[in-house]
């Protein structure tokens, strides 16, 4: 027995016209396309968010290293080079080097390649060195060779932070030197002038 179109179930397509079926198919395709676009956008946003988290981890890690006043500057700069590698889009092929006053602090696998990004380090307005990141293997083209625009901002921020850290360490060393010299002058003048302190 045939049922009327009004009582047919939603999946009973035998009673639908060709136009109705085509219209439903178009709606299904639009829904699928919309879902694929939304999924693709969500995936892209997740990748970008992961990259931003790595960048924040890098800056936070550098700040944390710098807070350890007992850590010698060479050890600190070597630690910064290691942190930089982990923060780039392709850490598995990244290597880094921090150069200050001709002294180099690099990851063990550092090699300068054609896939290179660099930023100058300035201490008190004077160029004192360089921060470099290289890829040891080719990667897809992006904003600056294989590097993201955000990585350009990050390497500039790292170079600025390194400059501030080195400047602060130098200022602290100068203060310690001046303090020692002042103590020596005071001790020398105190031991040389006990007779001049007596009153008649």
Secondary structure, DSSP 8 states (H G I E B T S, - for coil): ----TTT--TT-GGGS-HHHHHHHHHHHHHHHHHHHHHHHHHHHHHHHHHHHHHHHHHHHHHHHHHH-TTS-HHHHHHHHHHHHHHHSTTGGGEEEEEEETTEEEE-TT----SSEEEEEEEETTEEEEEEEEEESS-----SBTTB-HHHHHHHHHHHHHHHHHHHHHHHHHHHHHHHHHHHHHHHHHHHH-TGGG---
